[in-house]
Amino acid sequence: MFKKILIANRGEIACRIIKTAKKIGIQTVAVYALADKDALHVKSADEAVYLGDSLKDSYLNSPKIISVAKLTNAQAIHPGYGFLSENSDFAKACEKANIIFIGPSSDVIELMGQKDAAKEKIKSLGIPILPGYHDANQDPKKLLEEAKKIKFPILFKAAGGGGGKGMRIVFHEDEFFEKLQAAKRESFASFSNDKIIIEKYLENPRHIEIQIAADEFGNVVHFFERDCSIQRRYQKILEETPAPNLSDSLKEKLYEAAIRIVQTIGYRGVGTLEFLVENESFYFMEMNARLQVEHPVTELITGQDLVAWQLMIAASQPLPCQQNKIKLQGHAIEARLCAEDPDKDYFPSSGKIQYLRWPTVLRVDTGVCEEDFVSVQYDSLLAKLIAFGKTRDEAIDHLMQGLDETFMIGLTTNRNFLKKIISSKDYRQAKLSTQFIPLHHEMLVQTHSLPWNILLPLAGIFLLKTLQKSHVSPWEVLQGFQLHGEPEVSFYFYHAHDTLKVNFRSVAPYYCTSPSFENEIKIEKIDYFPEENRLSIDMLGEEFQAHIIKREEELHLFYKGEYASLTLTPSFSENEEFENENCIRAPIPGTLVAILVNEKDHIKKGQALFVLEAMKMEHSILSPRAGVIDKIAYKLKDKIEEGAEVIIFEN
């Protein structure tokens, strides 16, 4: 076995490889770009070497990586996935440098990396492939001629690589040339090769893949199948094993096809064969000659460490066990947590992770930690959240719980999007296809109004308990006053251009009111666990639990998978003196940054009138009464003193 390996990758896969290497006593060398100098994989490895600033100068810099491997006396290089993992030139360069490439030979990578050549090879074995065109002639008129033979809809795919790059669906002839040029541009940008192949487009198939391993002694095994049908933009976001609602006879045909392909091409290592499945028919799609992102689900149901298998095979050891020893137990589902906004067409999110807590009920494979800065320079994947259960339903329940217990502040993620998918009726019933997200798009992007009658009492009680814990009386600090002998206090929050107010009276039990909801709420019981940032209150006849974090003046509330950020504004009293005045005064000193009304406007009680900026925060000021505006006494950018008359009503 190796004494030391270099990992030519970053993020969660680099951390995953380091974990297994440490477990079996192999030293690790990490490489990194400038943006990753403080990354988790750099901290986790035994050694770390800086490569360069840009992607080209770092993770794609083959000569530099090989040079670092020699310098650090690494015997082998693990490429992870992406970057150089399926680059035959890199594998060949490793071979020439007498450094073991942890993966298949450069010849096999080259064969299976060219989709056109790979499909012709598979076709010669009698394994079904989709009707298509894979030849070298790329004349647009010739391509259109072939597309007509195949019949629309058709799919353009990059001949030189995968990952959804260069893919375009063409439903009609009139969009053929426009999408062809787009596919060629993206293909060339991704793989320096603009060759396109054409396939018949199946409109509602499933994406099924077979995990295999093969050694240099002719031994081949499979680790059953995975369903990877839930995709956005041709990229997987939910994977599971075993594939539900797939007949045993079809599974056996897929296993047999995968093993025959591997044996024919002389594959060595861990790899995956991908197929499209429609009813009882299947079609070879492509081979991934590397470790897949979704390999953890297979590990959970078989109890095997696939990274350890890779290392043993690369070290010229035979497979650690044969097919009859690989057993399937239970069900596993993986969700890819990404820094992106599904409501904004999956627009990437970047920024500093201000707070991070992972769930304990799931396996979490990640390459980020609290205080990390996430850049848009790399893939948006933050972590893989993997659930296991005795049954599929149990695995879904565990994943639901784990998503609810995933807390991250500082980035927009697809957490709620994932939760909506797995909580849908069709997902529960395993009605899976590659069109699942488009078919359920309206439901998945539907925004829900936040339950203020739950969140505001939780936020207010959290603040009261926080002040009590600091041995400060909230009734003294927060402008409380006596109302019929009972103490009362108000909190003001700023959220999405609105100011929200919540009032509490009495001490035990509390009674809560707010203009944001109708009825007074009695809070029966409070349990606060500061070390867990967890608050539980009994109200409205049931128990409500939230994870709440305060960062300066920001309150971050996680409630049943929903997230809300509230800014605590300086408190002020809307007492009768102000309410009966013929004007609206500035409750705090600040700069007037927005005027939301005009003179002569008829306004309603509670309507937002203007916005003051104070302490680098904006505060929307609401009207305590209805009326007609006679005069606005200040203009934008004016500095205003506390108590100054800003808006004057008509008599």
C-alpha positions in Angstrom: 0.0 0.0 0.0 1.1 3.6 -0.6 2.8 5.6 2.2 1.8 9.0 0.8 -0.6 10.2 -1.9 -1.3 13.7 -3.4 -4.9 14.8 -3.8 -5.3 16.9 -6.9 -8.7 18.4 -5.9 -10.4 20.5 -3.4 -13.6 20.8 -1.3 -15.6 17.9 0.0 -14.1 15.2 -2.2 -10.5 16.1 -1.1 -11.7 15.9 2.5 -13.4 12.6 1.8 -10.3 11.1 0.4 -8.1 12.4 3.3 -10.5 10.7 5.7 -10.1 7.2 4.3 -6.3 7.7 3.7 -5.9 8.6 7.4 -8.0 5.6 8.5 -5.6 3.2 6.7 -2.4 5.0 7.5 -1.6 6.8 4.3 -0.1 10.3 4.5 -1.8 13.0 2.4 -0.6 16.0 0.4 -3.2 18.7 -0.4 -2.8 21.3 -3.1 -4.6 24.6 -3.2 -5.3 27.9 -4.9 -5.0 31.2 -3.2 -8.8 31.4 -2.5 -8.5 28.0 -0.7 -5.5 28.8 1.6 -7.6 28.4 4.7 -9.9 25.7 3.3 -10.8 22.5 5.2 -8.9 20.2 2.9 -5.8 22.2 3.4 -6.1 22.0 7.2 -7.0 18.3 7.1 -4.0 17.0 5.1 -0.6 16.2 6.5 1.0 18.6 4.0 -0.3 21.4 1.8 1.3 23.0 -1.2 0.2 26.3 -2.9 -0.1 25.9 -6.7 -1.3 29.3 -8.0 -4.0 31.9 -8.0 -6.2 31.0 -10.9 -8.0 27.8 -11.7 -5.6 27.3 -14.7 -2.6 27.8 -12.5 -3.8 25.5 -9.7 -6.2 22.6 -10.0 -5.8 22.3 -13.8 -2.1 22.8 -13.7 -0.9 19.2 -14.6 2.8 19.9 -14.7 2.8 21.7 -11.4 0.8 19.0 -9.7 3.1 16.3 -10.9 6.1 18.4 -9.8 4.6 18.8 -6.3 4.0 15.0 -6.1 7.7 14.4 -6.9 8.8 17.1 -4.5 6.8 15.7 -1.6 7.6 12.0 -2.5 4.0 11.1 -3.1 3.7 7.8 -4.8 0.3 8.3 -6.3 -2.2 11.0 -7.2 -5.9 10.8 -6.5 -7.8 13.2 -8.9 -11.2 13.1 -7.1 -13.9 14.1 -9.5 -14.0 17.0 -11.9 -10.9 19.0 -12.8 -8.3 16.5 -14.1 -10.1 13.3 -13.0 -11.0 12.2 -16.6 -8.2 13.9 -18.4 -6.3 11.3 -20.3 -3.3 13.5 -20.9 -2.9 14.0 -17.2 -3.2 10.3 -16.5 -0.6 9.7 -19.3 1.7 12.3 -17.8 1.5 10.6 -14.4 2.4 7.3 -16.1 5.4 8.8 -17.7 6.5 10.3 -14.4 6.3 6.9 -12.7 3.5 8.3 -10.4 0.5 6.1 -10.0 -2.8 7.7 -11.2 -5.5 6.4 -8.9 -8.0 5.5 -11.6 -8.1 3.7 -15.0 -5.4 3.8 -17.6 -5.1 6.8 -19.9 -6.2 4.7 -22.9 -9.5 3.7 -21.2 -10.1 7.3 -20.0 -9.5 8.5 -23.6 -11.9 5.9 -25.1 -14.7 6.5 -22.6 -14.3 10.2 -22.5 -15.1 10.6 -26.2 -18.8 10.0 -26.1 -19.0 9.2 -29.9 -16.3 6.6 -29.8 -17.6 5.1 -26.5 -21.1 4.7 -28.0 -19.8 3.0 -31.1 -17.8 0.6 -28.9 -20.9 -0.1 -26.7 -23.1 -0.6 -29.8 -20.7 -3.2 -31.1 -21.3 -5.2 -27.9 -25.1 -5.4 -28.6 -25.9 -3.1 -25.7 -28.7 -0.7 -26.6 -27.8 3.0 -27.3 -30.2 5.8 -28.2 -30.7 6.5 -31.9 -28.2 9.2 -32.7 -25.4 10.6 -34.8 -21.8 10.3 -33.7 -19.8 10.8 -36.8 -17.0 13.4 -37.5 -18.9 15.5 -40.1 -20.0 18.6 -38.2 -21.4 20.5 -41.1 -24.6 22.2 -39.7 -26.6 21.1 -42.8 -25.5 17.5 -42.3 -26.3 17.6 -38.6 -29.8 18.9 -39.4 -30.3 16.1 -42.0 -29.3 13.5 -39.3 -31.6 15.2 -36.7 -34.6 14.8 -39.1 -33.8 11.1 -39.5 -33.7 10.7 -35.7 -36.9 12.8 -35.4 -37.5 15.7 -33.0 -37.1 16.2 -30.1 -33.4 15.6 -30.2 -30.6 16.3 -27.8 -27.2 17.9 -28.5 -24.4 16.6 -26.3 -20.7 17.5 -26.1 -18.6 14.7 -27.6 -15.6 15.6 -25.3 -17.1 15.6 -21.9 -20.2 15.5 -19.6 -21.6 17.3 -16.5 -24.4 18.8 -18.5 -22.1 21.1 -20.4 -23.0 21.5 -24.1 -26.4 20.0 -23.7 -29.4 21.5 -25.5 -32.8 20.0 -26.1 -34.2 20.9 -29.6 -38.0 20.4 -29.9 -38.5 22.0 -33.4 -36.4 22.5 -36.5 -36.7 26.3 -36.4 -34.6 26.4 -33.2 -32.0 23.9 -34.5 -29.2 26.2 -35.6 -29.5 28.6 -32.7 -29.2 25.8 -30.2 -26.5 24.1 -32.2 -24.2 27.2 -32.0 -24.9 27.6 -28.2 -24.1 23.9 -27.6 -20.8 24.2 -29.6 -19.8 27.4 -27.8 -20.4 25.8 -24.4 -18.7 22.5 -25.4 -15.6 24.3 -26.6 -15.4 26.5 -23.5 -15.7 23.4 -21.2 -13.6 20.8 -23.1 -11.6 22.7 -25.8 -13.6 20.6 -28.3 -16.8 21.8 -30.0 -17.7 18.4 -31.6 -21.4 17.7 -30.9 -23.2 14.4 -31.0 -27.0 14.1 -31.5 -29.3 11.7 -29.7 -33.0 11.0 -29.6 -34.4 12.9 -26.7 -36.5 10.8 -24.3 -39.0 13.1 -22.7 -39.6 11.4 -19.4 -36.9 8.8 -18.7 -35.1 7.8 -15.5 -31.4 8.1 -14.9 -30.1 4.8 -13.5 -26.4 4.1 -12.9 -24.4 1.0 -11.9 -21.4 1.3 -9.6 -18.6 -1.1 -10.5 -15.1 -2.0 -9.4 -12.4 -3.9 -11.3 -8.9 -4.9 -10.6 -5.9 -5.8 -12.9 -6.5 -9.5 -12.3 -9.8 -9.7 -14.2 -12.1 -9.5 -11.1 -15.2 -7.3 -11.6 -18.1 -6.6 -9.2 -21.1 -4.3 -9.1 -22.5 -2.5 -6.1 -26.1 -2.4 -7.3 -27.7 0.6 -8.8 -28.5 4.3 -8.0 -31.4 6.4 -9.2 -30.2 9.9 -10.1 -33.2 11.1 -11.9 -33.8 14.3 -9.8 -31.8 16.9 -11.7 -31.7 20.6 -12.4 -29.9 21.9 -15.5 -28.9 18.3 -16.3 -27.0 18.1 -12.9 -28.0 15.7 -10.2 -29.2 17.1 -6.8 -30.8 14.0 -5.2 -29.6 10.4 -5.6 -30.8 7.2 -4.0 -30.2 3.5 -3.8 -31.6 1.0 -4.4 -33.7 2.4 -7.3 -37.4 2.2 -6.4 -40.0 0.7 -8.7 -37.4 -0.9 -10.9 -38.0 -4.6 -11.8 -35.5 -7.2 -10.7 -35.2 -8.5 -14.2 -34.3 -5.0 -15.5 -31.8 -4.6 -12.7 -30.1 -7.9 -13.7 -29.9 -6.8 -17.3 -28.2 -3.5 -16.2 -25.7 -5.3 -14.0 -24.8 -7.7 -16.8 -24.4 -4.8 -19.3 -22.2 -2.8 -17.0 -19.9 -5.8 -16.2 -19.6 -6.7 -19.9 -18.6 -3.2 -20.8 -16.0 -3.1 -18.0 -14.5 -6.4 -19.0 -14.4 -5.6 -22.7 -12.5 -2.3 -22.3 -10.1 -3.6 -19.7 -11.2 -1.1 -17.0 -9.3 -1.0 -13.8 -10.6 1.0 -10.8 -13.9 2.2 -9.4 -16.3 3.6 -12.0 -19.9 4.1 -13.0 -22.0 3.1 -16.0 -25.0 5.5 -16.7 -28.2 4.5 -18.5 -31.5 6.0 -19.4 -34.4 3.8 -18.6 -38.0 4.0 -20.0 -40.4 1.4 -18.9 -38.5 -1.9 -19.3 -36.1 -0.6 -21.9 -32.6 0.8 -21.2 -30.0 2.7 -23.2 -26.3 3.2 -22.5 -25.6 6.9 -21.9 -21.9 7.2 -20.7 -19.3 6.0 -18.4 -17.7 8.0 -15.6 -14.2 6.7 -15.2 -13.8 8.1 -11.7 -15.4 8.2 -8.3 -18.9 9.7 -8.5 -20.2 12.6 -6.3 -23.0 10.3 -5.1 -20.8 7.3 -4.0 -21.8 7.7 -0.3 -25.3 6.2 -0.8 -23.7 3.1 -2.2 -21.3 2.9 0.8 -24.2 3.2 3.2 -26.2 0.3 1.8 -23.2 -2.0 1.2 -20.9 -1.1 4.1 -18.0 -0.7 1.7 -15.5 2.2 1.5 -15.2 2.9 -2.2 -12.2 5.2 -1.7 -10.4 2.4 0.1 -11.3 0.1 -2.9 -9.7 2.7 -5.2 -6.5 2.8 -3.2 -6.2 -1.0 -3.1 -6.8 -1.4 -6.8 -4.3 1.3 -7.7 -1.8 -0.4 -5.4 -2.1 -3.6 -7.6 -4.1 -5.4 -4.9 -7.0 -7.7 -5.8 -10.5 -6.7 -5.0 -11.1 -7.1 -1.2 -14.1 -9.3 -1.8 -16.2 -11.0 -4.5 -19.7 -10.4 -5.6 -21.4 -12.8 -3.3 -20.0 -11.0 -0.3 -21.5 -7.6 -1.3 -24.9 -7.4 0.4 -27.5 -4.7 0.1 -29.2 -3.5 3.3 -31.6 -0.6 3.8 -32.1 2.5 1.7 -29.9 5.6 1.3 -30.6 9.1 -0.2 -28.2 11.9 -0.8 -29.1 15.6 -1.1 -26.6 18.0 -2.5 -26.6 21.3 -0.5 -25.6 24.0 -2.9 -24.8 27.7 -2.6 -27.5 28.9 -5.0 -31.0 30.4 -5.2 -33.5 28.1 -6.9 -36.1 31.0 -6.9 -33.7 33.0 -9.0 -32.9 30.4 -11.7 -30.3 28.7 -9.4 -28.2 31.9 -9.3 -25.0 31.2 -7.4 -24.5 32.6 -3.9 -21.2 33.7 -2.4 -20.1 35.1 0.9 -18.8 34.3 4.3 -20.3 31.4 6.3 -21.2 33.3 9.5 -22.7 30.4 11.3 -22.9 26.7 10.5 -24.4 23.6 12.3 -24.7 20.2 10.6 -27.4 17.7 11.5 -26.4 14.7 13.7 -28.9 12.4 12.2 -27.2 12.3 8.8 -23.8 11.5 7.3 -22.4 14.8 6.1 -19.6 15.0 3.5 -18.4 18.6 3.3 -15.4 20.8 2.6 -16.5 23.9 4.3 -16.7 25.2 7.9 -17.8 28.3 9.8 -15.9 31.5 8.8 -15.1 30.1 5.3 -15.6 32.4 2.3 -17.5 30.7 -0.5 -16.6 32.0 -3.9 -18.4 31.6 -7.2 -15.1 30.6 -8.8 -15.8 26.9 -8.0 -18.7 24.5 -8.0 -21.6 25.5 -5.8 -21.7 22.2 -3.8 -21.3 22.9 -0.1 -22.1 19.5 1.3 -23.7 16.2 0.7 -26.3 15.2 3.2 -26.8 11.5 3.2 -29.7 9.7 5.0 -30.0 6.0 5.7 -33.0 4.0 6.7 -34.3 0.4 6.9 -36.8 1.5 4.3 -37.1 4.3 1.7 -39.8 6.0 3.8 -37.5 5.9 6.8 -34.6 7.3 4.8 -36.8 10.2 3.5 -38.0 11.0 7.1 -34.3 11.1 8.3 -33.4 13.4 5.4 -36.3 15.7 6.2 -35.2 15.9 9.8 -31.6 16.5 8.8 -32.5 19.3 6.4 -34.6 20.9 9.2 -31.5 20.7 11.5 -29.1 22.2 8.9 -28.4 25.8 9.9 -26.3 28.1 7.8 -26.1 31.9 7.9 -24.3 34.0 5.3 -25.3 32.2 2.1 -28.4 31.4 0.2 -28.8 27.7 -0.3 -31.1 25.2 -1.9 -32.1 23.6 1.4 -35.8 24.5 1.3 -35.9 23.5 -2.4 -34.6 20.0 -1.5 -37.1 19.7 1.3 -40.0 20.6 -1.0 -38.9 17.9 -3.4 -38.7 15.1 -0.9 -41.9 16.2 0.9 -43.9 16.1 -2.3 -46.4 13.3 -2.8 -44.9 12.2 -6.1 -41.4 11.8 -4.6 -42.8 9.8 -1.7 -44.5 7.5 -4.3 -41.2 7.3 -6.3 -42.7 8.8 -9.4 -39.2 9.7 -10.6 -37.9 11.0 -13.9 -35.4 13.5 -15.2 -38.3 15.8 -15.8 -39.4 15.7 -12.1 -38.3 19.3 -11.4 -39.7 20.9 -14.6 -43.0 19.1 -14.0 -43.2 20.3 -10.4 -41.7 23.7 -11.0 -44.6 25.7 -9.8 -44.8 23.8 -6.5 -41.1 23.9 -5.9 -40.6 27.7 -6.4 -43.8 28.7 -4.6 -43.0 31.0 -1.7 -44.9 30.6 1.5 -45.8 33.6 3.6 -43.9 33.5 6.9 -46.1 32.6 9.9 -45.6 35.9 11.9 -47.9 34.7 14.7 -45.3 32.0 15.3 -42.0 33.7 14.4 -42.6 37.0 16.2 -43.4 35.4 19.6 -40.4 33.2 19.2 -38.1 36.1 18.4 -39.5 38.2 21.2 -39.3 35.5 23.8 -35.7 34.7 22.7 -34.7 38.3 23.3 -36.4 38.3 26.7 -34.7 35.1 27.8 -31.3 36.4 26.5 -31.7 39.6 28.6 -32.7 37.6 31.6 -29.7 35.3 31.2 -27.5 38.3 31.2 -29.0 39.3 34.5 -30.6 42.5 33.0 -34.3 43.3 33.5 -35.9 43.7 30.0 -38.5 45.9 31.7 -35.8 48.4 32.6 -33.8 48.3 29.4 -36.6 48.2 26.8 -38.8 51.1 27.7 -41.4 49.0 29.4 -44.3 50.6 31.2 -47.1 49.7 33.5 -50.5 48.9 32.1 -53.1 48.3 34.8 -50.2 47.2 37.1 -48.7 44.8 34.5 -45.4 45.3 32.9 -45.3 45.6 29.1 -42.5 45.7 26.5 -42.2 46.1 22.8 -39.7 44.9 20.2 -39.3 46.3 16.8 -37.9 44.3 13.9 -37.0 45.3 10.3 -37.8 42.7 7.6 -38.0 43.2 3.8 -38.6 46.9 4.0 -41.2 46.6 6.8 -41.1 47.3 10.5 -42.7 44.7 12.6 -43.7 45.2 16.2 -44.4 42.7 18.9 -45.6 43.4 22.4 -45.4 41.4 25.6 -47.3 42.0 28.8 -47.1 40.2 32.1 -44.3 37.9 33.1 -45.6 34.4 33.7 -47.4 33.6 31.5 -46.6 36.1 28.7 -49.4 37.6 26.5 -48.2 38.6 23.0 -49.8 41.0 20.5 -48.7 42.4 17.2 -50.2 44.4 14.3 -48.8 41.5 12.1 -51.4 39.0 13.5 -54.9 39.3 14.8 -55.5 37.7 18.2 -53.6 38.0 21.5 -51.5 34.9 22.1 -51.0 33.3 25.5 -47.5 31.7 25.9 -47.9 28.9 28.4 -44.5 27.4 28.7 -40.9 28.4 27.8 -37.8 26.2 27.5 -34.6 27.9 26.4 -31.4 26.0 25.7 -28.7 28.6 25.1 -25.9 26.1 24.4 -28.0 24.8 21.5 -29.5 28.1 20.4 -32.8 26.4 20.7 -36.1 27.8 22.1 -39.3 25.9 22.7 -42.6 27.6 23.6 -46.1 26.3 24.1 -48.8 28.5 22.5 -51.9 28.1 20.3 -52.4 24.7 21.8 -49.1 23.2 20.6 -45.3 23.3 21.1 -43.1 25.3 18.7 -39.4 24.9 18.5 -36.9 27.2 16.7 -33.2 27.5 16.3 -32.3 31.2 16.8 -29.0 32.9 16.5 -28.2 36.5 17.3 -25.4 38.2 15.4 -25.1 41.8 16.5 -28.5 43.3 15.7 -29.6 40.4 13.4 -31.8 37.6 14.6 -31.7 34.5 12.4 -34.7 32.1 13.0 -34.9 28.6 11.6 -38.4 27.1 12.1 -39.5 23.8 10.5 -37.1 24.3 7.6 -38.2 27.9 7.0 -35.7 30.7 7.6 -36.2 34.4 8.5 -33.8 37.1 9.2 -35.0 40.0 11.4 -33.1 43.1 12.3 -33.7 44.4 15.8 -34.3 48.2 15.5 -34.0 50.7 18.3 -37.1 50.5 20.4 -39.4 53.5 20.8 -42.8 54.0 22.3 -45.8 54.8 20.2 -47.7 56.2 23.1 -50.8 58.3 23.1 -48.9 61.6 23.1 -47.4 60.7 19.7 -50.5 59.1 18.4 -52.7 62.1 19.1 -50.2 64.5 17.5 -50.8 66.0 14.1 -47.4 64.9 12.9 -45.0 61.9 12.6 -41.8 62.4 14.5 -38.4 60.6 14.0 -38.2 58.0 16.7 -34.4 57.9 16.4 -31.7 60.2 14.9 -30.7 59.2 11.4 -30.4 60.0 7.7 -33.6 60.1 5.6 -32.9 57.5 2.8 -36.4 56.9 1.4 -39.7 58.8 1.4 -42.5 56.3 0.6 -45.4 58.8 0.4 -46.3 62.1 -1.2 -48.0 65.3 0.1 -51.8 65.0 -0.2 -51.6 61.2 0.0 -54.4 59.5 2.0 -52.6 57.0 4.3 -53.7 54.1 6.5 -52.7 53.3 10.0 -49.6 51.1 9.9 -48.6 52.2 6.4 -44.8 52.7 5.9 -44.0 56.4 5.5 -40.3 56.9 5.3 -37.0 55.1 6.0 -34.3 56.2 8.3 -30.7 54.9 8.3 -29.1 54.6 11.7 -26.2 52.5 12.9 -25.7 51.3 9.3 -29.2 49.8 9.3 -32.4 51.0 7.7 -35.6 51.4 9.7 -39.0 51.7 8.1 -41.3 54.1 10.1 -45.0 53.3 10.2 -47.9 55.7 10.7 -49.7 55.3 14.0 -52.9 56.7 12.5 -54.8 57.3 9.3 -54.9 60.7 7.7 -54.0 63.0 4.8 -50.4 64.3 4.5 -50.2 68.1 4.4 -46.4 68.5 4.4 -43.2 66.5 4.3 -40.7 68.6 6.2 -37.4 67.0 5.0 -35.9 65.8 1.8 -33.7 62.8 0.9 -30.3 62.6 2.6 -31.2 65.1 5.3 -29.9 64.3 8.8 -32.8 64.2 11.2 -32.7 64.5 15.0 -34.7 62.3 17.3 -38.2 63.7 17.9 -38.1 66.0 14.8 -41.4 66.4 12.9 -40.9 64.7 9.6 -44.5 64.4 8.3 -47.4 66.8 9.1 -51.0 65.8 8.7 -53.9 68.1 7.6 -56.1 69.2 10.5 
